[in-house]
Amino acid sequence: MGERAQEMEPRAYSATPTGTNFLVAGYLRTTGSVSLDPSLPITDVRATINSGIIGYERTFGLLGHSANLGAVLPYAAGDVSGKLEDQSQSVSRSGLGDIKLRFAGFLLGGPALTPAEFARREPTSTLGVSMTIVAPTGDYNPAHLINISANRWAFKPDVGPSVPMGNWFAEGSAGAWLFTDNTEFFNGNVRSQDLIVDFQLHGGYVFQPGLWLAADITYYTGGETSVNGVAKHDPQANSRYGLTLSVPLVQGFSVKLAWSTWLTRQWQLRDRRRDPPIPLVRRLVDSHAPRTGHRSHSPMRLARDEPKYRQAAVWHRSTPLGRPCRRPHLRRIRRLCRGR
């Protein structure tokens, strides 16, 4: 239901001793305006989504460096509301999400150490790499516009440095999400998406082992979608910032608290001023344009006229917003382009 590119992961490339097992459980609550799939004809999206995850990770030695392999299984339940073709709609969804697998290792630093050796080490700079794979195992119904699962494979190669400076640390990463096609998109369509490139920066302070605070920021761009080969002109250029706090509870157990919010969301602004849903523009033009005789609405005729309806919206969007419009159907298209 949400965008994976929004994730922020401080200490993703911090060194750990080999032979360590991690059992991970988490809870995430998302409220307010959310960034949904931009290819969907839904605007003014607001949601309350509760997500839980359970996962497992193990570290081991690989070519003299520390490495780890983990898996996470999410469950999500949420209520989503928005405007579909200018009509208010709301839905509720719940179910298992897509399973995520992640392998990470080090190209520089991060030697393979036992827990005893790791406790005596001096922290050094590292350069890590990872590969994340998301498999389409979650709940999905092609008759629904909004689903828990994305119903496609996703792959993210990533690289990032981590630099300790006394009790302070600075980290960064750069990666790209690559997607396969969803061949069972809404109503039997095929949906494709270009890669999404994302960058993350983190800086924080370690108060004691296991207790640290980090400030986070992420920026991601790209991801233009197409349906049946027709581009939707919806590339993203979004950023978020937040804070992450890790607190040790007892030996071997800690809790991580994270908060984040939007810094910019450019795709939603562009989406509102770009082409409105063509079926709705067609109905507006056809219902208000003067008729000079019988008009055939055969699929061939509608397909031939498609550029005219789109051009009407594009022409209307290009006129100065303050200029009065004498044609009622074009005034309605202008309001649609503005997202009103």
Secondary structure as a PSIPRED ss2 file (coil, helix, strand):
# PSIPRED VFORMAT (PSIPRED V4.0)

   1 M C   1.000  0.000  0.000
   2 G C   1.000  0.000  0.000
   3 E C   1.000  0.000  0.000
   4 R H   0.000  1.000  0.000
   5 A H   0.000  1.000  0.000
   6 Q H   0.000  1.000  0.000
   7 E C   1.000  0.000  0.000
   8 M C   1.000  0.000  0.000
   9 E C   1.000  0.000  0.000
  10 P C   1.000  0.000  0.000
  11 R C   1.000  0.000  0.000
  12 A C   1.000  0.000  0.000
  13 Y C   1.000  0.000  0.000
  14 S C   1.000  0.000  0.000
  15 A C   1.000  0.000  0.000
  16 T C   1.000  0.000  0.000
  17 P C   1.000  0.000  0.000
  18 T C   1.000  0.000  0.000
  19 G C   1.000  0.000  0.000
  20 T C   1.000  0.000  0.000
  21 N E   0.000  0.000  1.000
  22 F E   0.000  0.000  1.000
  23 L E   0.000  0.000  1.000
  24 V E   0.000  0.000  1.000
  25 A E   0.000  0.000  1.000
  26 G E   0.000  0.000  1.000
  27 Y E   0.000  0.000  1.000
  28 L E   0.000  0.000  1.000
  29 R E   0.000  0.000  1.000
  30 T E   0.000  0.000  1.000
  31 T E   0.000  0.000  1.000
  32 G E   0.000  0.000  1.000
  33 S E   0.000  0.000  1.000
  34 V C   1.000  0.000  0.000
  35 S C   1.000  0.000  0.000
  36 L C   1.000  0.000  0.000
  37 D C   1.000  0.000  0.000
  38 P C   1.000  0.000  0.000
  39 S C   1.000  0.000  0.000
  40 L C   1.000  0.000  0.000
  41 P C   1.000  0.000  0.000
  42 I E   0.000  0.000  1.000
  43 T E   0.000  0.000  1.000
  44 D E   0.000  0.000  1.000
  45 V E   0.000  0.000  1.000
  46 R E   0.000  0.000  1.000
  47 A E   0.000  0.000  1.000
  48 T E   0.000  0.000  1.000
  49 I E   0.000  0.000  1.000
  50 N E   0.000  0.000  1.000
  51 S E   0.000  0.000  1.000
  52 G E   0.000  0.000  1.000
  53 I E   0.000  0.000  1.000
  54 I E   0.000  0.000  1.000
  55 G E   0.000  0.000  1.000
  56 Y E   0.000  0.000  1.000
  57 E E   0.000  0.000  1.000
  58 R E   0.000  0.000  1.000
  59 T E   0.000  0.000  1.000
  60 F E   0.000  0.000  1.000
  61 G E   0.000  0.000  1.000
  62 L E   0.000  0.000  1.000
  63 L C   1.000  0.000  0.000
  64 G C   1.000  0.000  0.000
  65 H E   0.000  0.000  1.000
  66 S E   0.000  0.000  1.000
  67 A E   0.000  0.000  1.000
  68 N E   0.000  0.000  1.000
  69 L E   0.000  0.000  1.000
  70 G E   0.000  0.000  1.000
  71 A E   0.000  0.000  1.000
  72 V E   0.000  0.000  1.000
  73 L E   0.000  0.000  1.000
  74 P E   0.000  0.000  1.000
  75 Y E   0.000  0.000  1.000
  76 A E   0.000  0.000  1.000
  77 A E   0.000  0.000  1.000
  78 G E   0.000  0.000  1.000
  79 D E   0.000  0.000  1.000
  80 V E   0.000  0.000  1.000
  81 S E   0.000  0.000  1.000
  82 G E   0.000  0.000  1.000
  83 K E   0.000  0.000  1.000
  84 L E   0.000  0.000  1.000
  85 E C   1.000  0.000  0.000
  86 D C   1.000  0.000  0.000
  87 Q E   0.000  0.000  1.000
  88 S E   0.000  0.000  1.000
  89 Q E   0.000  0.000  1.000
  90 S E   0.000  0.000  1.000
  91 V E   0.000  0.000  1.000
  92 S E   0.000  0.000  1.000
  93 R E   0.000  0.000  1.000
  94 S E   0.000  0.000  1.000
  95 G E   0.000  0.000  1.000
  96 L E   0.000  0.000  1.000
  97 G C   1.000  0.000  0.000
  98 D C   1.000  0.000  0.000
  99 I C   1.000  0.000  0.000
 100 K E   0.000  0.000  1.000
 101 L E   0.000  0.000  1.000
 102 R E   0.000  0.000  1.000
 103 F E   0.000  0.000  1.000
 104 A E   0.000  0.000  1.000
 105 G E   0.000  0.000  1.000
 106 F E   0.000  0.000  1.000
 107 L E   0.000  0.000  1.000
 108 L E   0.000  0.000  1.000
 109 G C   1.000  0.000  0.000
 110 G C   1.000  0.000  0.000
 111 P E   0.000  0.000  1.000
 112 A C   1.000  0.000  0.000
 113 L C   1.000  0.000  0.000
 114 T C   1.000  0.000  0.000
 115 P H   0.000  1.000  0.000
 116 A H   0.000  1.000  0.000
 117 E H   0.000  1.000  0.000
 118 F H   0.000  1.000  0.000
 119 A H   0.000  1.000  0.000
 120 R H   0.000  1.000  0.000
 121 R C   1.000  0.000  0.000
 122 E C   1.000  0.000  0.000
 123 P C   1.000  0.000  0.000
 124 T C   1.000  0.000  0.000
 125 S C   1.000  0.000  0.000
 126 T E   0.000  0.000  1.000
 127 L E   0.000  0.000  1.000
 128 G E   0.000  0.000  1.000
 129 V E   0.000  0.000  1.000
 130 S E   0.000  0.000  1.000
 131 M E   0.000  0.000  1.000
 132 T E   0.000  0.000  1.000
 133 I E   0.000  0.000  1.000
 134 V E   0.000  0.000  1.000
 135 A C   1.000  0.000  0.000
 136 P C   1.000  0.000  0.000
 137 T C   1.000  0.000  0.000
 138 G C   1.000  0.000  0.000
 139 D C   1.000  0.000  0.000
 140 Y C   1.000  0.000  0.000
 141 N C   1.000  0.000  0.000
 142 P C   1.000  0.000  0.000
 143 A C   1.000  0.000  0.000
 144 H C   1.000  0.000  0.000
 145 L C   1.000  0.000  0.000
 146 I C   1.000  0.000  0.000
 147 N C   1.000  0.000  0.000
 148 I C   1.000  0.000  0.000
 149 S C   1.000  0.000  0.000
 150 A C   1.000  0.000  0.000
 151 N C   1.000  0.000  0.000
 152 R C   1.000  0.000  0.000
 153 W C   1.000  0.000  0.000
 154 A E   0.000  0.000  1.000
 155 F E   0.000  0.000  1.000
 156 K E   0.000  0.000  1.000
 157 P E   0.000  0.000  1.000
 158 D E   0.000  0.000  1.000
 159 V E   0.000  0.000  1.000
 160 G E   0.000  0.000  1.000
 161 P E   0.000  0.000  1.000
 162 S E   0.000  0.000  1.000
 163 V E   0.000  0.000  1.000
 164 P E   0.000  0.000  1.000
 165 M E   0.000  0.000  1.000
 166 G C   1.000  0.000  0.000
 167 N C   1.000  0.000  0.000
 168 W E   0.000  0.000  1.000
 169 F E   0.000  0.000  1.000
 170 A E   0.000  0.000  1.000
 171 E E   0.000  0.000  1.000
 172 G E   0.000  0.000  1.000
 173 S E   0.000  0.000  1.000
 174 A E   0.000  0.000  1.000
 175 G E   0.000  0.000  1.000
 176 A E   0.000  0.000  1.000
 177 W E   0.000  0.000  1.000
 178 L E   0.000  0.000  1.000
 179 F E   0.000  0.000  1.000
 180 T C   1.000  0.000  0.000
 181 D C   1.000  0.000  0.000
 182 N E   0.000  0.000  1.000
 183 T E   0.000  0.000  1.000
 184 E E   0.000  0.000  1.000
 185 F E   0.000  0.000  1.000
 186 F H   0.000  1.000  0.000
 187 N H   0.000  1.000  0.000
 188 G H   0.000  1.000  0.000
 189 N E   0.000  0.000  1.000
 190 V E   0.000  0.000  1.000
 191 R E   0.000  0.000  1.000
 192 S E   0.000  0.000  1.000
 193 Q E   0.000  0.000  1.000
 194 D C   1.000  0.000  0.000
 195 L C   1.000  0.000  0.000
 196 I E   0.000  0.000  1.000
 197 V E   0.000  0.000  1.000
 198 D E   0.000  0.000  1.000
 199 F E   0.000  0.000  1.000
 200 Q E   0.000  0.000  1.000
 201 L E   0.000  0.000  1.000
 202 H E   0.000  0.000  1.000
 203 G E   0.000  0.000  1.000
 204 G E   0.000  0.000  1.000
 205 Y E   0.000  0.000  1.000
 206 V E   0.000  0.000  1.000
 207 F E   0.000  0.000  1.000
 208 Q E   0.000  0.000  1.000
 209 P C   1.000  0.000  0.000
 210 G C   1.000  0.000  0.000
 211 L E   0.000  0.000  1.000
 212 W E   0.000  0.000  1.000
 213 L E   0.000  0.000  1.000
 214 A E   0.000  0.000  1.000
 215 A E   0.000  0.000  1.000
 216 D E   0.000  0.000  1.000
 217 I E   0.000  0.000  1.000
 218 T E   0.000  0.000  1.000
 219 Y E   0.000  0.000  1.000
 220 Y E   0.000  0.000  1.000
 221 T E   0.000  0.000  1.000
 222 G E   0.000  0.000  1.000
 223 G C   1.000  0.000  0.000
 224 E C   1.000  0.000  0.000
 225 T E   0.000  0.000  1.000
 226 S E   0.000  0.000  1.000
 227 V E   0.000  0.000  1.000
 228 N C   1.000  0.000  0.000
 229 G C   1.000  0.000  0.000
 230 V E   0.000  0.000  1.000
 231 A E   0.000  0.000  1.000
 232 K C   1.000  0.000  0.000
 233 H C   1.000  0.000  0.000
 234 D C   1.000  0.000  0.000
 235 P C   1.000  0.000  0.000
 236 Q E   0.000  0.000  1.000
 237 A E   0.000  0.000  1.000
 238 N E   0.000  0.000  1.000
 239 S E   0.000  0.000  1.000
 240 R E   0.000  0.000  1.000
 241 Y E   0.000  0.000  1.000
 242 G E   0.000  0.000  1.000
 243 L E   0.000  0.000  1.000
 244 T E   0.000  0.000  1.000
 245 L E   0.000  0.000  1.000
 246 S E   0.000  0.000  1.000
 247 V E   0.000  0.000  1.000
 248 P E   0.000  0.000  1.000
 249 L E   0.000  0.000  1.000
 250 V E   0.000  0.000  1.000
 251 Q C   1.000  0.000  0.000
 252 G C   1.000  0.000  0.000
 253 F E   0.000  0.000  1.000
 254 S E   0.000  0.000  1.000
 255 V E   0.000  0.000  1.000
 256 K E   0.000  0.000  1.000
 257 L E   0.000  0.000  1.000
 258 A E   0.000  0.000  1.000
 259 W E   0.000  0.000  1.000
 260 S E   0.000  0.000  1.000
 261 T E   0.000  0.000  1.000
 262 W E   0.000  0.000  1.000
 263 L E   0.000  0.000  1.000
 264 T E   0.000  0.000  1.000
 265 R E   0.000  0.000  1.000
 266 Q H   0.000  1.000  0.000
 267 W H   0.000  1.000  0.000
 268 Q H   0.000  1.000  0.000
 269 L H   0.000  1.000  0.000
 270 R H   0.000  1.000  0.000
 271 D H   0.000  1.000  0.000
 272 R H   0.000  1.000  0.000
 273 R H   0.000  1.000  0.000
 274 R C   1.000  0.000  0.000
 275 D C   1.000  0.000  0.000
 276 P C   1.000  0.000  0.000
 277 P C   1.000  0.000  0.000
 278 I H   0.000  1.000  0.000
 279 P H   0.000  1.000  0.000
 280 L H   0.000  1.000  0.000
 281 V H   0.000  1.000  0.000
 282 R H   0.000  1.000  0.000
 283 R H   0.000  1.000  0.000
 284 L H   0.000  1.000  0.000
 285 V H   0.000  1.000  0.000
 286 D H   0.000  1.000  0.000
 287 S H   0.000  1.000  0.000
 288 H H   0.000  1.000  0.000
 289 A C   1.000  0.000  0.000
 290 P C   1.000  0.000  0.000
 291 R C   1.000  0.000  0.000
 292 T C   1.000  0.000  0.000
 293 G C   1.000  0.000  0.000
 294 H C   1.000  0.000  0.000
 295 R C   1.000  0.000  0.000
 296 S C   1.000  0.000  0.000
 297 H C   1.000  0.000  0.000
 298 S C   1.000  0.000  0.000
 299 P H   0.000  1.000  0.000
 300 M H   0.000  1.000  0.000
 301 R H   0.000  1.000  0.000
 302 L H   0.000  1.000  0.000
 303 A H   0.000  1.000  0.000
 304 R H   0.000  1.000  0.000
 305 D H   0.000  1.000  0.000
 306 E H   0.000  1.000  0.000
 307 P H   0.000  1.000  0.000
 308 K H   0.000  1.000  0.000
 309 Y H   0.000  1.000  0.000
 310 R H   0.000  1.000  0.000
 311 Q H   0.000  1.000  0.000
 312 A H   0.000  1.000  0.000
 313 A H   0.000  1.000  0.000
 314 V H   0.000  1.000  0.000
 315 W H   0.000  1.000  0.000
 316 H H   0.000  1.000  0.000
 317 R H   0.000  1.000  0.000
 318 S H   0.000  1.000  0.000
 319 T C   1.000  0.000  0.000
 320 P C   1.000  0.000  0.000
 321 L C   1.000  0.000  0.000
 322 G C   1.000  0.000  0.000
 323 R C   1.000  0.000  0.000
 324 P C   1.000  0.000  0.000
 325 C C   1.000  0.000  0.000
 326 R C   1.000  0.000  0.000
 327 R C   1.000  0.000  0.000
 328 P H   0.000  1.000  0.000
 329 H H   0.000  1.000  0.000
 330 L H   0.000  1.000  0.000
 331 R H   0.000  1.000  0.000
 332 R H   0.000  1.000  0.000
 333 I H   0.000  1.000  0.000
 334 R H   0.000  1.000  0.000
 335 R H   0.000  1.000  0.000
 336 L H   0.000  1.000  0.000
 337 C H   0.000  1.000  0.000
 338 R H   0.000  1.000  0.000
 339 G C   1.000  0.000  0.000
 340 R C   1.000  0.000  0.000
